[in-house]
Amino acid sequence: MLFKLLRQSYWKSSSQATWMKMRHSYRAERYRDYSTSYLKHDGPVPPLSVPVQLAGRKFLPGSWHHQFPQQLNNPQSDFPHVVTPSNTTDTAKLSLTDWATVVRQYLDDNLTKYGAILVRSLPIQNEAHFSHLVSQLKYNPQSYKGGLGYRQQKLTNVMTASDEPKEYSIELHNEMAYLPNWADLIIFYCKTPPALGYGGHTCIAKVSDYVDRLGQDIIQPFLKRGVRYQCHLFSQDSIPNAYLTWQQSFQTKEKAEVEEFCTNAGYTYKWDDSENLTYYIDLPAAVNHSKTNQLSWFNQIYQHTPTYTVEHPSFENIDIPLDKHLCQCYYGDGGKISEDTLFRMRSINWQVAVGFEWQTGDLLFLDNVLVQHSRLSFEGPRKIFVSIMNY
């Protein structure tokens, strides 16, 4: 009824109605032309040219499990969704700032639909170009303070994707899901692709595909009880191995800054006599998407446990108690999660993952709530950079 009253008052004169219809038509036409003239979708990403072994892969956690898939899946028909510049004279005239406007509009229209969009053949030759493009996309940068991955800040809004040892495979995950302030958008830029047959794939998985296979016996307890993420970070002065320190994670050497961060974020924390830090937070296993408001499974349950770190090269010859490993994960009420559940979860997750082969200059845009990502071990050169953003 309210909508009808608004509509009747809005179109009270025929001349005004005619003008408004023309204005709406002009805007729609301009919007439609703008979003389709510069980027085109040519079809699916090509299948993997070289099979990629998963089962039994060294330093890939759980790859020995009986449910673990033998090989990585090929891309799906529209996952990732790939676009390239249209073959027009106007396209060649676009600056990086222009391309940022084009790409931003395409993402606004399509990213929540596809989850992963691969943009190829833009005029991006280095991380400085990437930094400029990302800055012009006008998203909100997400701080990585409190993050648990090895990364280096390179330029504005640009970090190395990962500085983990190249022989290690990073598991599928939603970025920063163990934090109360996670990221909405992950943007990868490929400067140097790994050679074919030498690994280094950035694998991705739809969260919806993963959840469809998990089963209610796994899902419901986490939905009801929540998830507790606990971390133990050694001080740089006492660490017995080469893994992450609290100084690296929180990007400071001041304990007071760490305590302020933990208090503001809602962590429970404590220091031991050697100034090592243990802290935890209880979070839900699913969140509402910031744009669609739809509930989505969003967590890092099996990745946030010693079953992840014990198969890391840094821990290969280190003997420390499991409760001193980087991460622990429990049900939100403190209950223990069985190892059978953890290994079933990671095996099922890899069953739905797909891979593609990087090309120089590729940009991969991921909705972080809808899509997980990972990195397989590799040999030889490989340079991938990342930008972490919010809508």
C-alpha contacts under 8 A as a table, 3 or more apart, distances in Angstrom:
res1	aa1	res2	aa2	distance
1	M	4	K	5.14
1	M	5	L	6.41
2	L	5	L	5.23
2	L	6	L	6.33
3	F	6	L	5.17
3	F	7	R	6.13
4	K	7	R	5.08
4	K	8	Q	6.10
5	L	8	Q	5.18
5	L	9	S	6.29
6	L	9	S	5.37
6	L	10	Y	6.05
7	R	10	Y	5.03
7	R	11	W	6.27
8	Q	11	W	5.49
8	Q	12	K	6.23
9	S	12	K	5.27
11	W	14	S	6.93
11	W	16	Q	6.71
11	W	17	A	5.32
12	K	16	Q	7.56
12	K	17	A	7.63
13	S	16	Q	5.33
13	S	17	A	6.22
14	S	17	A	4.90
14	S	18	T	6.12
15	S	18	T	5.15
15	S	19	W	6.28
16	Q	19	W	5.14
16	Q	20	M	6.08
17	A	20	M	5.15
17	A	21	K	6.08
18	T	21	K	5.20
18	T	22	M	6.27
19	W	22	M	5.19
19	W	23	R	6.19
20	M	23	R	4.99
20	M	24	H	6.05
21	K	24	H	5.10
21	K	25	S	6.01
22	M	25	S	5.03
22	M	26	Y	6.10
23	R	26	Y	5.11
23	R	27	R	6.24
24	H	27	R	5.17
24	H	28	A	6.11
25	S	28	A	5.13
25	S	29	E	6.05
26	Y	29	E	5.19
26	Y	30	R	6.07
27	R	30	R	5.14
27	R	31	Y	5.98
28	A	31	Y	5.06
28	A	32	R	5.93
29	E	32	R	5.06
29	E	33	D	6.06
30	R	33	D	5.26
30	R	34	Y	5.96
31	Y	34	Y	5.13
31	Y	35	S	6.19
32	R	35	S	5.44
32	R	36	T	6.43
33	D	36	T	5.44
33	D	37	S	5.61
34	Y	37	S	5.67
34	Y	38	Y	7.17
34	Y	102	V	7.48
35	S	38	Y	6.94
35	S	39	L	7.32
35	S	102	V	6.74
35	S	105	Q	6.56
35	S	106	Y	6.16
36	T	39	L	5.76
36	T	40	K	6.69
37	S	40	K	7.57
37	S	86	S	6.66
38	Y	85	P	5.52
38	Y	86	S	5.04
38	Y	88	T	7.84
38	Y	91	T	5.97
38	Y	102	V	7.22
39	L	83	V	6.03
39	L	84	T	5.47
39	L	85	P	4.55
39	L	86	S	5.20
39	L	102	V	7.94
40	K	83	V	5.24
40	K	84	T	5.52
40	K	85	P	6.15
40	K	86	S	5.56
41	H	81	H	7.83
41	H	82	V	6.07
41	H	83	V	4.51
41	H	84	T	6.63
42	D	82	V	7.48
42	D	83	V	6.80
42	D	84	T	7.76
43	G	77	S	7.72
43	G	78	D	7.66
43	G	82	V	7.28
44	P	75	P	7.70
44	P	76	Q	7.34
44	P	77	S	5.11
44	P	78	D	5.64
44	P	79	F	7.67
44	P	80	P	7.85
44	P	81	H	6.95
44	P	82	V	6.78
45	V	75	P	6.38
45	V	76	Q	7.91
45	V	77	S	7.46
45	V	78	D	7.66
45	V	79	F	7.89
45	V	80	P	7.10
45	V	81	H	7.52
45	V	82	V	6.49
45	V	356	F	7.30
46	P	75	P	7.37
46	P	356	F	7.61
47	P	74	N	5.19
47	P	75	P	6.16
47	P	356	F	7.06
48	L	51	P	6.48
48	L	74	N	5.84
48	L	75	P	7.86
48	L	355	G	7.37
48	L	356	F	6.11
48	L	357	E	6.64
49	S	196	L	7.82
50	V	196	L	6.95
50	V	197	G	5.84
51	P	71	Q	6.94
51	P	72	L	7.38
51	P	197	G	7.91
52	V	71	Q	5.48
52	V	72	L	5.47
52	V	197	G	7.79
52	V	199	G	7.44
53	Q	56	G	7.84
53	Q	57	R	6.78
53	Q	70	Q	6.10
53	Q	71	Q	4.55
53	Q	72	L	6.45
54	L	57	R	5.36
54	L	60	L	7.91
54	L	63	S	6.55
54	L	68	F	7.67
54	L	69	P	6.45
54	L	70	Q	5.35
54	L	71	Q	4.98
54	L	72	L	6.25
55	A	63	S	4.82
55	A	64	W	6.14
55	A	65	H	7.92
55	A	68	F	5.90
55	A	69	P	5.87
55	A	70	Q	4.63
55	A	71	Q	6.80
56	G	60	L	7.89
56	G	63	S	5.02
56	G	64	W	5.20
57	R	60	L	5.67
57	R	63	S	6.04
57	R	64	W	7.97
58	K	63	S	7.79
58	K	167	E	7.92
58	K	168	Y	7.67
59	F	167	E	6.94
59	F	168	Y	5.09
59	F	169	S	6.06
59	F	311	E	5.49
59	F	312	H	6.03
59	F	313	P	7.11
60	L	63	S	5.70
60	L	168	Y	6.60
60	L	169	S	5.04
60	L	170	I	7.25
60	L	171	E	7.41
60	L	311	E	7.09
61	P	169	S	7.83
61	P	171	E	7.44
61	P	307	T	6.98
61	P	308	Y	5.72
61	P	311	E	5.80
62	G	65	H	5.46
62	G	68	F	7.40
62	G	307	T	7.94
62	G	343	F	6.26
62	G	346	R	7.18
62	G	347	S	7.20
63	S	68	F	5.85
63	S	347	S	7.77
64	W	68	F	6.96
65	H	68	F	5.37
65	H	343	F	7.08
65	H	347	S	7.23
67	Q	344	R	7.20
67	Q	347	S	5.68
67	Q	348	I	7.35
68	F	347	S	4.61
68	F	348	I	7.28
68	F	350	W	7.04
68	F	351	Q	7.06
69	P	72	L	7.35
69	P	347	S	7.09
69	P	350	W	6.73
69	P	351	Q	5.63
72	L	350	W	7.84
72	L	351	Q	7.96
72	L	353	A	6.90
72	L	354	V	6.10
72	L	355	G	6.52
73	N	351	Q	7.88
73	N	352	V	7.48
73	N	353	A	6.34
73	N	354	V	4.61
73	N	355	G	6.30
74	N	354	V	5.40
74	N	355	G	5.79
74	N	356	F	6.91
75	P	78	D	7.68
75	P	79	F	5.93
75	P	80	P	6.72
75	P	354	V	5.23
75	P	355	G	5.84
75	P	356	F	6.21
76	Q	79	F	4.87
76	Q	80	P	7.08
76	Q	354	V	7.36
77	S	80	P	7.99
78	D	81	H	4.66
78	D	82	V	7.53
78	D	114	Y	7.35
79	F	114	Y	6.82
79	F	115	G	7.84
79	F	116	A	6.42
79	F	117	I	7.71
80	P	114	Y	7.29
80	P	115	G	7.69
80	P	116	A	4.96
80	P	117	I	5.48
80	P	118	L	6.14
81	H	114	Y	6.44
81	H	116	A	6.16
81	H	117	I	4.71
81	H	118	L	5.92
82	V	117	I	5.74
82	V	118	L	4.55
82	V	119	V	5.85
82	V	120	R	7.35
83	V	117	I	7.56
83	V	118	L	6.37
83	V	119	V	5.11
83	V	120	R	6.33
84	T	119	V	5.87
84	T	120	R	5.05
84	T	121	S	6.04
84	T	122	L	7.49
85	P	91	T	6.85
85	P	120	R	7.63
85	P	121	S	6.80
85	P	122	L	6.97
86	S	91	T	6.64
87	N	91	T	6.99
88	T	91	T	5.40
88	T	92	A	7.15
89	T	92	A	5.57
89	T	93	K	7.05
90	D	93	K	5.38
90	D	94	L	6.98
91	T	94	L	5.59
94	L	97	T	7.83
94	L	98	D	5.44
94	L	99	W	6.31
95	S	98	D	4.99
95	S	99	W	6.20
96	L	99	W	4.90
96	L	100	A	6.12
96	L	123	P	7.32
96	L	129	H	7.69
96	L	132	H	7.48
96	L	133	L	5.97
97	T	100	A	5.05
97	T	101	T	6.55
97	T	132	H	7.71
97	T	133	L	6.38
97	T	136	Q	6.04
98	D	101	T	5.21
98	D	102	V	6.39
99	W	102	V	4.95
99	W	103	V	5.96
99	W	122	L	7.95
99	W	133	L	7.60
100	A	103	V	5.14
100	A	104	R	5.90
100	A	133	L	5.53
100	A	134	V	7.27
100	A	136	Q	5.69
100	A	137	L	5.20
101	T	104	R	5.17
101	T	105	Q	6.29
101	T	136	Q	7.40
101	T	137	L	6.48
102	V	105	Q	5.37
102	V	106	Y	6.34
103	V	106	Y	5.02
103	V	107	L	6.09
103	V	137	L	7.69
104	R	107	L	5.10
104	R	108	D	6.10
104	R	137	L	5.72
105	Q	108	D	5.04
105	Q	109	D	6.25
106	Y	109	D	5.18
106	Y	110	N	5.99
106	Y	111	L	7.70
107	L	110	N	5.12
107	L	111	L	4.87
107	L	117	I	7.94
108	D	111	L	6.35
108	D	112	T	7.98
109	D	112	T	7.90
110	N	113	K	5.15
110	N	114	Y	6.33
111	L	114	Y	5.36
111	L	115	G	5.22
111	L	116	A	6.49
111	L	117	I	6.63
111	L	365	F	7.88
111	L	366	L	7.57
111	L	367	D	6.68
112	T	115	G	5.23
112	T	292	T	7.95
112	T	367	D	6.75
112	T	370	L	7.67
114	Y	117	I	6.85
115	G	206	K	7.45
115	G	366	L	5.86
115	G	367	D	5.23
115	G	370	L	5.79
115	G	371	V	5.92
116	A	364	L	6.99
116	A	365	F	5.64
116	A	366	L	4.62
116	A	367	D	6.52
116	A	371	V	7.03
117	I	364	L	5.84
117	I	365	F	5.16
117	I	366	L	6.67
118	L	362	D	6.93
118	L	363	L	5.73
118	L	364	L	4.49
118	L	365	F	6.32
119	V	122	L	7.40
119	V	362	D	6.00
119	V	363	L	5.07
119	V	364	L	6.32
119	V	365	F	7.94
120	R	359	Q	7.91
120	R	361	G	6.68
120	R	362	D	4.90
120	R	363	L	6.43
121	S	124	I	7.93
121	S	361	G	6.34
121	S	362	D	6.83
122	L	361	G	6.88
122	L	362	D	7.80
123	P	361	G	7.66
124	I	129	H	5.44
124	I	130	F	6.38
124	I	361	G	5.80
125	Q	129	H	6.43
125	Q	130	F	7.98
125	Q	191	K	7.12
125	Q	361	G	6.42
126	N	129	H	5.46
126	N	130	F	6.47
126	N	191	K	6.28
127	E	130	F	4.77
127	E	131	S	6.00
127	E	155	L	7.66
127	E	158	V	7.43
127	E	189	Y	7.90
127	E	191	K	7.44
127	E	385	F	7.38
128	A	131	S	5.02
128	A	132	H	6.29
128	A	155	L	7.18
129	H	132	H	5.14
129	H	133	L	6.18
130	F	133	L	5.15
130	F	134	V	6.07
130	F	158	V	7.73
130	F	189	Y	7.06
131	S	134	V	5.26
131	S	135	S	6.09
131	S	155	L	6.58
131	S	156	T	6.03
131	S	157	N	6.12
131	S	158	V	5.99
132	H	135	S	5.20
132	H	136	Q	6.25
133	L	136	Q	5.17
133	L	137	L	6.38
134	V	137	L	5.16
134	V	138	K	7.45
134	V	139	Y	7.92
134	V	157	N	7.15
134	V	387	S	7.50
135	S	138	K	5.96
135	S	139	Y	7.47
135	S	156	T	7.85
135	S	157	N	7.11
139	Y	389	M	6.17
139	Y	390	N	6.03
139	Y	391	Y	5.66
140	N	389	M	5.55
140	N	390	N	4.98
140	N	391	Y	6.32
141	P	157	N	6.77
141	P	388	I	6.38
141	P	389	M	4.55
141	P	390	N	6.16
142	Q	182	W	7.97
142	Q	183	A	6.19
142	Q	388	I	5.61
142	Q	389	M	4.93
142	Q	390	N	6.17
143	S	388	I	7.80
144	Y	147	G	5.26
145	K	249	S	6.35
145	K	250	F	5.08
145	K	251	Q	6.42
146	G	179	L	7.87
146	G	249	S	5.08
146	G	250	F	4.86
146	G	251	Q	7.91
147	G	176	M	6.69
147	G	249	S	5.65
147	G	250	F	7.43
148	L	244	L	7.32
148	L	249	S	5.98
149	G	162	S	7.00
149	G	164	E	7.86
149	G	244	L	7.96
149	G	249	S	7.92
150	Y	162	S	5.63
150	Y	163	D	5.08
150	Y	164	E	5.96
150	Y	244	L	7.51
151	R	159	M	6.28
151	R	160	T	5.40
151	R	161	A	6.47
151	R	162	S	5.22
151	R	163	D	5.58
152	Q	159	M	5.36
152	Q	160	T	5.45
152	Q	163	D	7.66
153	Q	156	T	7.89
153	Q	157	N	7.98
153	Q	158	V	6.19
153	Q	159	M	4.36
153	Q	160	T	6.72
154	K	158	V	5.64
154	K	159	M	5.23
154	K	160	T	6.98
155	L	158	V	4.99
155	L	159	M	6.98
157	N	387	S	5.49
157	N	388	I	7.30
158	V	385	F	6.55
158	V	386	V	5.73
158	V	387	S	5.07
159	M	385	F	5.71
159	M	386	V	5.35
159	M	387	S	6.38
160	T	163	D	6.88
160	T	383	K	7.97
160	T	384	I	6.49
160	T	385	F	4.54
160	T	386	V	5.96
161	A	188	F	7.39
161	A	384	I	5.59
161	A	385	F	4.64
161	A	386	V	4.88
163	D	166	K	7.95
164	E	168	Y	6.91
165	P	168	Y	5.57
165	P	313	P	7.58
166	K	169	S	7.64
166	K	377	S	5.33
166	K	378	F	5.58
166	K	379	E	6.93
167	E	313	P	7.93
167	E	377	S	4.74
167	E	378	F	6.05
167	E	379	E	7.49
168	Y	312	H	6.57
168	Y	313	P	6.94
168	Y	376	L	7.12
168	Y	377	S	5.05
169	S	374	S	7.68
169	S	375	R	5.70
169	S	376	L	4.35
169	S	377	S	4.65
170	I	374	S	5.39
170	I	375	R	5.03
170	I	376	L	6.26
170	I	377	S	7.78
171	E	303	Q	6.83
171	E	373	H	7.78
171	E	374	S	5.25
171	E	375	R	6.98
172	L	203	C	7.51
172	L	204	I	7.18
172	L	205	A	7.56
172	L	349	N	7.39
172	L	350	W	7.55
172	L	372	Q	5.70
172	L	373	H	5.03
172	L	374	S	4.47
172	L	375	R	7.82
173	H	299	N	7.87
173	H	300	Q	6.25
173	H	303	Q	7.30
173	H	372	Q	4.87
173	H	373	H	5.59
173	H	374	S	6.53
174	N	177	A	5.71
174	N	298	F	6.85
174	N	299	N	6.76
174	N	300	Q	6.86
174	N	368	N	5.75
174	N	369	V	6.55
174	N	371	V	6.90
174	N	372	Q	4.79
174	N	373	H	6.76
175	E	182	W	6.94
175	E	183	A	6.67
175	E	186	I	7.88
175	E	368	N	6.43
175	E	372	Q	7.59
176	M	179	L	5.45
176	M	181	N	7.64
176	M	182	W	4.97
176	M	183	A	6.66
177	A	180	P	7.50
177	A	182	W	5.70
177	A	298	F	6.41
177	A	299	N	4.96
177	A	300	Q	5.87
178	Y	182	W	7.73
178	Y	229	Y	6.25
178	Y	283	L	7.67
178	Y	299	N	6.42
178	Y	300	Q	6.11
179	L	182	W	5.69
180	P	265	A	6.76
180	P	283	L	7.28
183	A	186	I	7.39
183	A	368	N	6.65
183	A	388	I	6.39
183	A	389	M	5.86
183	A	390	N	5.60
184	D	290	S	7.83
184	D	367	D	6.08
184	D	368	N	5.17
184	D	369	V	6.53
184	D	388	I	7.84
184	D	389	M	6.10
184	D	390	N	4.66
184	D	391	Y	6.21
185	L	365	F	7.11
185	L	366	L	5.78
185	L	367	D	4.97
185	L	368	N	5.25
185	L	388	I	6.00
185	L	389	M	4.97
185	L	390	N	5.69
185	L	391	Y	7.06
186	I	364	L	8.00
186	I	365	F	5.92
186	I	366	L	5.11
186	I	367	D	6.60
186	I	368	N	6.17
186	I	386	V	7.05
186	I	387	S	6.09
186	I	388	I	4.94
186	I	389	M	6.36
187	I	363	L	6.83
187	I	364	L	5.63
187	I	365	F	4.67
187	I	366	L	6.38
187	I	386	V	5.51
187	I	387	S	5.08
187	I	388	I	6.41
187	I	389	M	7.90
188	F	362	D	7.91
188	F	363	L	5.55
188	F	364	L	5.03
188	F	365	F	6.62
188	F	384	I	6.69
188	F	385	F	5.65
188	F	386	V	4.49
188	F	387	S	6.55
189	Y	361	G	6.57
189	Y	362	D	5.76
189	Y	363	L	4.74
189	Y	364	L	6.64
189	Y	384	I	5.63
189	Y	385	F	5.13
189	Y	386	V	6.22
190	C	193	P	6.16
190	C	358	W	6.91
190	C	359	Q	6.94
190	C	360	T	5.66
190	C	361	G	5.33
190	C	362	D	5.26
190	C	363	L	6.67
190	C	383	K	6.30
190	C	384	I	4.65
190	C	385	F	6.55
191	K	360	T	5.49
191	K	361	G	5.72
191	K	362	D	7.78
191	K	382	R	7.90
191	K	383	K	5.49
191	K	384	I	5.98
191	K	385	F	7.62
192	T	359	Q	7.83
192	T	360	T	5.82
192	T	381	P	7.07
192	T	382	R	5.15
192	T	383	K	4.74
192	T	384	I	6.87
193	P	358	W	5.38
193	P	359	Q	5.78
193	P	360	T	5.91
193	P	381	P	7.54
193	P	382	R	5.31
193	P	383	K	6.59
193	P	384	I	7.68
194	P	198	Y	6.58
194	P	199	G	6.84
194	P	200	G	5.86
194	P	201	H	7.86
194	P	358	W	7.30
194	P	378	F	7.44
194	P	379	E	7.72
194	P	380	G	6.91
194	P	381	P	5.96
194	P	382	R	4.83
194	P	383	K	7.95
195	A	198	Y	5.59
195	A	199	G	7.60
195	A	380	G	7.35
195	A	381	P	7.68
196	L	199	G	7.21
196	L	357	E	7.69
198	Y	378	F	5.43
198	Y	379	E	5.37
198	Y	380	G	7.27
199	G	376	L	6.11
199	G	377	S	5.78
199	G	378	F	4.26
199	G	379	E	6.71
200	G	375	R	6.17
200	G	376	L	4.92
200	G	377	S	5.40
200	G	378	F	4.54
200	G	379	E	7.59
200	G	382	R	7.29
201	H	355	G	6.27
201	H	356	F	6.65
201	H	357	E	6.50
201	H	358	W	7.32
201	H	375	R	5.76
201	H	376	L	5.41
201	H	377	S	7.90
202	T	355	G	6.42
202	T	356	F	7.26
202	T	373	H	6.61
202	T	374	S	5.49
202	T	375	R	4.64
202	T	376	L	6.65
203	C	353	A	6.29
203	C	354	V	5.56
203	C	355	G	4.53
203	C	356	F	7.18
203	C	373	H	5.56
203	C	374	S	5.14
203	C	375	R	6.13
203	C	376	L	7.46
204	I	353	A	5.46
204	I	354	V	5.58
204	I	355	G	6.48
204	I	371	V	6.65
204	I	372	Q	5.42
204	I	373	H	4.37
204	I	374	S	6.43
205	A	209	D	7.44
205	A	210	Y	7.39
205	A	349	N	7.52
205	A	350	W	7.92
205	A	352	V	6.03
205	A	353	A	4.40
205	A	354	V	6.27
205	A	371	V	5.62
205	A	372	Q	5.17
205	A	373	H	6.55
206	K	209	D	5.31
206	K	210	Y	6.47
206	K	352	V	7.52
206	K	353	A	7.56
206	K	370	L	6.15
206	K	371	V	4.70
206	K	372	Q	6.47
207	V	210	Y	5.03
207	V	211	V	6.14
207	V	296	S	7.73
207	V	297	W	6.85
207	V	298	F	7.99
207	V	369	V	7.76
207	V	370	L	5.50
207	V	371	V	5.49
207	V	372	Q	6.67
208	S	211	V	5.22
208	S	212	D	6.11
208	S	296	S	7.87
208	S	297	W	7.91
208	S	370	L	7.34
209	D	212	D	5.22
209	D	213	R	6.82
209	D	352	V	6.44
210	Y	213	R	5.57
210	Y	214	L	6.45
210	Y	348	I	6.80
210	Y	349	N	5.51
210	Y	352	V	6.30
211	V	214	L	5.09
211	V	215	G	7.39
211	V	219	I	7.96
211	V	297	W	7.19
212	D	215	G	7.03
213	R	348	I	6.85
214	L	218	I	6.43
214	L	219	I	6.88
214	L	345	M	6.84
214	L	348	I	6.87
215	G	218	I	5.79
215	G	219	I	6.34
216	Q	219	I	4.82
216	Q	220	Q	5.50
217	D	220	Q	6.14
217	D	221	P	7.17
218	I	221	P	6.32
218	I	222	F	7.12
218	I	341	T	7.22
219	I	222	F	5.60
219	I	223	L	6.29
220	Q	223	L	5.01
220	Q	224	K	6.10
221	P	224	K	5.18
221	P	225	R	5.79
221	P	226	G	7.71
222	F	225	R	5.13
222	F	226	G	4.92
222	F	227	V	6.49
222	F	284	P	7.81
222	F	285	A	5.90
222	F	331	Y	6.59
222	F	332	G	7.83
223	L	226	G	5.61
223	L	284	P	6.93
223	L	285	A	5.70
223	L	286	A	7.01
225	R	331	Y	5.93
225	R	332	G	5.17
225	R	333	D	6.22
226	G	282	D	6.90
226	G	283	L	5.96
226	G	284	P	4.60
226	G	285	A	5.44
226	G	331	Y	5.76
226	G	332	G	4.34
226	G	333	D	7.43
227	V	282	D	5.62
227	V	283	L	5.36
227	V	284	P	5.88
227	V	285	A	5.98
227	V	301	I	7.41
227	V	329	C	7.12
227	V	330	Y	5.97
227	V	331	Y	4.62
227	V	332	G	4.17
227	V	333	D	7.88
228	R	280	Y	6.73
228	R	281	I	5.68
228	R	282	D	4.35
228	R	283	L	6.33
228	R	329	C	5.64
228	R	330	Y	5.00
228	R	331	Y	5.60
228	R	332	G	4.59
228	R	333	D	7.50
228	R	334	G	6.83
229	Y	280	Y	5.39
229	Y	281	I	5.55
229	Y	282	D	6.43
229	Y	283	L	7.77
229	Y	304	H	7.11
229	Y	327	C	7.33
229	Y	328	Q	6.20
229	Y	329	C	4.91
229	Y	330	Y	6.76
230	Q	278	T	7.21
230	Q	279	Y	5.68
230	Q	280	Y	4.09
230	Q	281	I	6.69
230	Q	327	C	5.78
230	Q	328	Q	4.97
230	Q	329	C	6.03
231	C	277	L	7.96
231	C	278	T	5.62
231	C	279	Y	5.53
231	C	280	Y	6.27
231	C	325	H	7.91
231	C	326	L	5.50
231	C	327	C	4.56
231	C	328	Q	6.19
232	H	276	N	7.41
232	H	277	L	5.73
232	H	278	T	4.44
232	H	279	Y	6.75
232	H	323	D	7.82
232	H	324	K	5.97
232	H	325	H	6.42
232	H	326	L	5.00
232	H	327	C	6.35
233	L	244	L	6.81
233	L	245	T	5.27
233	L	246	W	5.15
233	L	276	N	5.94
233	L	277	L	5.16
233	L	278	T	6.40
233	L	326	L	6.16
234	F	238	S	6.37
234	F	239	I	5.09
234	F	244	L	7.47
234	F	245	T	5.11
234	F	246	W	6.27
234	F	275	E	7.54
234	F	276	N	4.49
234	F	277	L	6.29
235	S	238	S	5.41
235	S	239	I	5.87
235	S	245	T	5.41
235	S	246	W	5.93
235	S	247	Q	6.88
235	S	274	S	7.50
235	S	275	E	6.03
235	S	276	N	4.97
235	S	277	L	7.38
236	Q	239	I	5.67
236	Q	245	T	5.63
236	Q	246	W	7.51
236	Q	247	Q	6.84
238	S	274	S	6.78
238	S	276	N	7.66
239	I	242	A	7.39
239	I	243	Y	7.87
239	I	245	T	7.32
240	P	318	I	7.97
241	N	314	S	6.82
241	N	315	F	7.33
241	N	318	I	6.98
242	A	314	S	6.09
243	Y	314	S	6.50
244	L	248	Q	6.40
244	L	249	S	6.88
244	L	326	L	7.81
245	T	248	Q	5.24
245	T	249	S	6.29
246	W	249	S	4.96
246	W	250	F	5.82
246	W	251	Q	7.82
246	W	276	N	7.77
246	W	277	L	7.02
247	Q	250	F	5.55
247	Q	251	Q	5.52
247	Q	252	T	5.15
247	Q	253	K	5.24
248	Q	251	Q	5.04
248	Q	252	T	7.02
250	F	258	V	6.55
252	T	255	K	7.95
252	T	257	E	7.23
252	T	258	V	7.63
254	E	257	E	5.49
254	E	258	V	6.78
255	K	258	V	5.08
255	K	259	E	6.18
256	A	259	E	5.06
256	A	260	E	6.15
257	E	260	E	5.09
257	E	261	F	6.20
258	V	261	F	5.10
258	V	262	C	6.15
259	E	262	C	5.09
259	E	263	T	6.02
259	E	269	Y	8.00
260	E	263	T	5.18
260	E	264	N	6.07
261	F	264	N	5.28
261	F	265	A	6.06
262	C	265	A	5.16
262	C	266	G	6.05
262	C	267	Y	4.92
262	C	268	T	7.22
262	C	269	Y	7.21
263	T	266	G	5.27
263	T	267	Y	5.91
263	T	268	T	7.59
264	N	267	Y	7.80
266	G	281	I	6.76
267	Y	279	Y	6.29
267	Y	280	Y	5.50
267	Y	281	I	4.95
268	T	279	Y	5.43
268	T	280	Y	5.42
268	T	281	I	6.46
269	Y	277	L	7.17
269	Y	278	T	5.64
269	Y	279	Y	3.97
269	Y	280	Y	6.51
270	K	277	L	6.00
270	K	278	T	5.52
270	K	279	Y	6.38
271	W	274	S	7.75
271	W	275	E	5.41
271	W	276	N	5.55
271	W	277	L	4.76
271	W	278	T	6.45
272	D	275	E	5.28
272	D	276	N	5.50
272	D	277	L	6.72
273	D	276	N	7.41
282	D	332	G	5.55
283	L	332	G	7.16
284	P	287	V	6.88
284	P	299	N	7.91
284	P	332	G	7.97
285	A	297	W	6.09
285	A	298	F	5.73
285	A	299	N	5.53
286	A	295	L	6.41
286	A	296	S	5.24
286	A	297	W	4.16
286	A	298	F	4.79
286	A	299	N	6.98
287	V	295	L	5.44
287	V	296	S	5.46
287	V	297	W	6.59
287	V	298	F	6.18
288	N	292	T	7.81
288	N	293	N	4.91
288	N	294	Q	5.19
288	N	295	L	4.30
288	N	296	S	6.08
289	H	292	T	5.46
289	H	293	N	4.55
289	H	294	Q	5.36
289	H	295	L	6.27
289	H	296	S	6.75
289	H	369	V	6.76
290	S	293	N	5.63
290	S	391	Y	7.96
296	S	369	V	6.97
296	S	370	L	7.24
297	W	369	V	7.93
298	F	369	V	6.33
300	Q	303	Q	5.35
300	Q	304	H	5.82
301	I	304	H	5.49
301	I	305	T	7.38
301	I	329	C	6.29
301	I	342	L	7.64
302	Y	305	T	5.92
302	Y	307	T	7.64
302	Y	308	Y	7.52
302	Y	329	C	7.59
302	Y	342	L	5.11
302	Y	343	F	7.51
302	Y	345	M	6.98
302	Y	346	R	6.68
303	Q	307	T	7.73
303	Q	308	Y	5.76
304	H	308	Y	6.97
304	H	327	C	5.14
304	H	328	Q	5.77
304	H	329	C	5.72
305	T	308	Y	5.70
305	T	309	T	7.19
305	T	326	L	7.90
305	T	327	C	5.04
305	T	328	Q	4.49
305	T	329	C	5.54
306	P	309	T	4.99
306	P	310	V	5.74
306	P	322	L	6.39
306	P	325	H	6.10
306	P	326	L	7.33
306	P	327	C	6.22
306	P	328	Q	6.44
307	T	310	V	5.66
307	T	311	E	7.02
308	Y	311	E	5.98
308	Y	312	H	7.06
309	T	312	H	4.98
309	T	315	F	6.90
309	T	325	H	7.11
309	T	326	L	7.33
310	V	315	F	5.90
310	V	316	E	7.07
311	E	315	F	7.08
311	E	316	E	6.94
312	H	315	F	5.57
312	H	316	E	6.46
313	P	316	E	4.99
314	S	317	N	7.51
314	S	318	I	7.53
315	F	318	I	4.90
315	F	319	D	7.57
320	I	324	K	6.53
320	I	325	H	7.36
321	P	324	K	5.42
321	P	325	H	7.04
322	L	325	H	5.32
323	D	328	Q	7.25
325	H	328	Q	7.57
329	C	336	K	7.90
329	C	337	I	7.51
330	Y	333	D	7.64
330	Y	334	G	5.47
330	Y	335	G	5.62
330	Y	336	K	5.19
330	Y	337	I	5.75
331	Y	334	G	5.32
331	Y	335	G	5.00
331	Y	336	K	6.38
331	Y	337	I	6.64
332	G	335	G	7.15
337	I	341	T	6.89
337	I	342	L	7.31
338	S	341	T	5.33
338	S	342	L	6.56
339	E	342	L	4.94
339	E	343	F	6.14
340	D	343	F	5.34
340	D	344	R	6.05
341	T	344	R	5.15
341	T	345	M	6.10
342	L	345	M	5.18
342	L	346	R	6.42
343	F	346	R	5.25
343	F	347	S	6.06
344	R	347	S	5.20
344	R	348	I	6.08
345	M	348	I	5.29
345	M	349	N	6.09
346	R	349	N	4.96
346	R	350	W	6.29
347	S	350	W	5.30
347	S	351	Q	6.33
348	I	351	Q	5.00
348	I	352	V	6.94
349	N	352	V	5.73
349	N	353	A	6.62
350	W	353	A	5.00
358	W	362	D	6.76
359	Q	362	D	5.66
366	L	370	L	7.94
366	L	371	V	6.35
367	D	370	L	5.48
367	D	371	V	5.86
368	N	371	V	5.41
368	N	372	Q	6.55
369	V	372	Q	7.65
